Amino acid sequence: MLLRTKSFYSMILFSRYWLLTLTGFILTIVLFAFPGYSQAPTADRLNQEGFSFLDNGAPSRALSTWREAEQLYRKENDTEGIIGAQLNQSLAEQALGLNSQACKTTARALYIARLVCEPQAESGLISTELAKVEPSSVNTLGIRLLGDNLGLLGNLDEATLALTFARELAQKASLQQSLTTPITFSLANIYNLSFQSALQDYLRIEERAAVERSQRLTQAVENSSKALALYASVGDSSEVVQSTKARLNTIGMLAYIQRQDIGNQPLSQSLMKPITLSAQAAYSALNLNNFDQMTVIDAIYSQLNLANSLLAIKRGNMNSSLEDSITYPDIENLIEAATSSAQQINDNRTLSLAHGTAGDLLSQIGSSDFDTSEQYSVALSLSQSIRAYDISYQWAYKLAKLSEKRGDAANAVKYYESAIASLSSVRNDLLAVSSEVRFSFRERVEPVYRDYMRLLASSEQPKLIAIERVHNSYQLAQIENFLRCGRLVSASELEEDPELVTIHVINLGDFVQVIVSQRGERYGYSMPADSLLTDARRINVNTQADSFALTAEEEIIPYTQRLYDGIIRNAVKAGLIQDKQEIAFVLDAPFQSIPMALLHDGEQYLVQTHPISQSLQMQRVRLGPSGSSALFAGLSKLAPSFSSTSSSSELNPLPETEVEATYLDTYLSASTLLDQDFTADTLGDWLTNRRFKVIHISTHGQFSSIRKETFLLAWNKPIDVDELGRLFKRAEGVDLLFLSACESAAGDSRASLGLAGLAIQSGARYAIAPLWLQDTTAGSLLVQRFYQLLATGESPAKSLQQAQVNLMSSPAYSHPYYWSTFVLAAR
């Protein structure tokens, strides 16, 4: 399969080749330039042939050629030759989009643990492994390539460490500028990616979370400043190709901002001004003749990257001197030059990208839909011919939008289906997808799913089965994107639970679509989004406020009742939901952050009549028999880890933790890790050596749509979502994970992604956690009743429901603050 996955988005993909070609060229020089180095003629020929294939867009042939070269070096016991051949193989694997494999190949060449390439690699592993690498010019370049690989995988902290280490080695060895400049350029690229990540986090967090937003904006400013400074350094160097690419990347940073849906969130001048001025300077200094000094494939990607950046800046309406200096004929010339070169080397991938970029240009200047569609159609055909699904979906999506515009619903559906199928194929190997796209999933991938569902829901007879299928795929893609894991199994690919009614609540912008399904039957209805979204946000603001317990229940019920009317009442009237029947919700933001137990029919809360869960749209399995072994881990005292988080609120001891441990032991015979005994290492040891059906963790923690902000506190340090995944890999057969004393990140309407991520990383079939920091006494009482019921054989959903109703019946804890915080995530 040729060029299967490379990146989700072409404008980001172009930057990938900037990480490849010069490194490969340098490795060739290194293998022949150092004194005393000898090489067999056949190996020499193969090495040169490999670069010829790579430079002309044939990475598969380059890879096989370098593998042959490695075997010849092994026969000669030529260590440096073996290392060089392996690093070259990594270049080819990168070009094929096999980022994870490329990273592992580089690690193998450096004789370090391939675990450094895993998204769940232990903290500090990269520093430990790099310390083992023997200082040499070849190894320095190998470390640089490792940093590039880690960046493409989204391991930005590790990439920064690797490239900083490579830069220090190069400076100590006084390597020539042609060898040190690429390292500086690579480090600039990583800071650029870190800037993009911080900016996406800033845009994701709601304005009411002022402190968190300010932190993200500060990070974006700091990382962009570092990237700009390093790009400027490379741009001023005598290395013509590298300086050109540094300038293109600087322009690309401004283009990246222009592509974002900023809405009513103006960015501060501390971020915008330096980037705008640097982009203007870079464009003024750019010499297009320098493209002639690049390899053919490198020049094509650079030309298309520049064309896309200039289109984005023109589209941004900045009213700047840079925008005024850009002309559409100049952009057209760049696309034509790239197209001609791609035709000469007969490379369908770059040719597809060139035609797609031509379609973008025609669309932006207002050409006819026919001419624009023609370019996208050619681009789609070329990408499909080589199974380049990561770019196929883009052209199919744009053709779908053009078909919609013409009122051609049939063709729109066809193209949407093609786009979704391509995305599904890319999801099969998510780690091959560009890290830049994972940082902006909502802006680049999500619209494909949402726009298709909107089309299906807007027809006279909404296609409910298709909408549900697409929504399931979107939900899983979100979680996969968050976890950076392999493909998860969708509920639509599994047998339905006949005892369960599932309700999809889908936010489609101007309206909300609800689909109720049971035993293969589906019932759908929609309502205007404005009032529902307003009520949902007001509920979120109230429940996340420190004063929620003091808010009169009568102030909350009108909002929760209107949500009930919009989401549930039609299904109840239609007889689709029976009394006491379990309801599994599949929710979009901002509904994800609301416990559905709060919905009120005017007389009582939904939880009083129904067990409730939030479905992860994955396989659901019944809890094992009562008497299963259990593990309790928790903190009751002030722990050293309490001071290691960025939380703006002070963390207090949790004295009820010891009481919860007693409850679990009483009903399920639990082993206990308390306070100093609860460390990540100890937890890992227990999960390795014993088997637990139920794991209860009572400690402070947070759920967030930002990976680094999702964690649990052990005694000595936080356990993030990646480390949790490593620890639970050792466990088998976990049915239930119960997290108490945690809360959702402030202002994050998609914080439930963090809960879903923790649940999946643990391997648990069910996970229970609070959405806000609850009253510890009330929480302890709920825990007692829950495990008491669970021990009798009740399901987790029914046990939680009855525990909540029991707590609600107590005058002291009848307010929703006390009982509604816990949600059950089930798969």
Sequence and secondary structure as in RCSB ss.txt:
>XXXX:A:sequence
MLLRTKSFYSMILFSRYWLLTLTGFILTIVLFAFPGYSQAPTADRLNQEGFSFLDNGAPSRALSTWREAEQLYRK
ENDTEGIIGAQLNQSLAEQALGLNSQACKTTARALYIARLVCEPQAESGLISTELAKVEPSSVNTLGIRLLGDNL
GLLGNLDEATLALTFARELAQKASLQQSLTTPITFSLANIYNLSFQSALQDYLRIEERAAVERSQRLTQAVENSS
KALALYASVGDSSEVVQSTKARLNTIGMLAYIQRQDIGNQPLSQSLMKPITLSAQAAYSALNLNNFDQMTVIDAI
YSQLNLANSLLAIKRGNMNSSLEDSITYPDIENLIEAATSSAQQINDNRTLSLAHGTAGDLLSQIGSSDFDTSEQ
YSVALSLSQSIRAYDISYQWAYKLAKLSEKRGDAANAVKYYESAIASLSSVRNDLLAVSSEVRFSFRERVEPVYR
DYMRLLASSEQPKLIAIERVHNSYQLAQIENFLRCGRLVSASELEEDPELVTIHVINLGDFVQVIVSQRGERYGY
SMPADSLLTDARRINVNTQADSFALTAEEEIIPYTQRLYDGIIRNAVKAGLIQDKQEIAFVLDAPFQSIPMALLH
DGEQYLVQTHPISQSLQMQRVRLGPSGSSALFAGLSKLAPSFSSTSSSSELNPLPETEVEATYLDTYLSASTLLD
QDFTADTLGDWLTNRRFKVIHISTHGQFSSIRKETFLLAWNKPIDVDELGRLFKRAEGVDLLFLSACESAAGDSR
ASLGLAGLAIQSGARYAIAPLWLQDTTAGSLLVQRFYQLLATGESPAKSLQQAQVNLMSSPAYSHPYYWSTFVLA
AR
>XXXX:A:secstr
  S  S S HHHHHHHHHTTHHHHHHHHHHHHHSTT    HHHHHHHHHHHHHHHTT HHHHHHHHHHHHHHHHH
TT HHHHHHHHHHHHHHHHHTT HHHHHHHHHHHHT  GGGGSTT  TTHHHHHHTTS   HHHHHHHHHHHHHH
HHTT HHHHHHHHHHHHHHHHHTT  HHHHHHHHHHHHHHHHHHHHHHHHHHHHS TT HHHHHHHHHHHHHHHH
HHHHHHHHHHTSS HHHHHHHHHHHHHHHHHHHHS  TT    HHHHHHHHHHHHHHHHH  GGGGGGS HHHHH
HHHHHHHHHHHHHHHTT   HHHHH  HHHHHHHHHHHHHHHHHTT HHHHHHHHHHHHHHHHHHT  HHHHHHH
HHHHHHHHHHTT HHHHHHHHHHHHHHHHHHT HHHHHHHHHHHHHHHHHHHTTGGGS HHHHHTHHHHTHHHHH
HHHHHHHHSSS  HHHHHHHHHHHHHHHHHHHHT S    GGGS   TTEEEEEEEE SSEEEEEEEETTEEEEE
EEEHHHHHHHHHHHHHHHHSTTGGGS HHHHHHHHHHHHIIIIIHHHHTT S TT EEEEEE TTGGGS GGG B
 SSSBGGGT  EEEE SS       TT  EEEEE  S  GGGGSS  SS     TTHHHHHHHHHHHH EEEEEG
GG  HHHHHHHHHHS  SEEEEEEEEEE SSGGG EEE SSSEEEHHHHHHHHTT     EEEEEEEEE TT TT
THHHHHHHHHHHT SEEEEESS   HHHHHHHHHHHHHHHTTT  HHHHHHHHHHHHHTSGGG SHHHHSSEEEE
E 
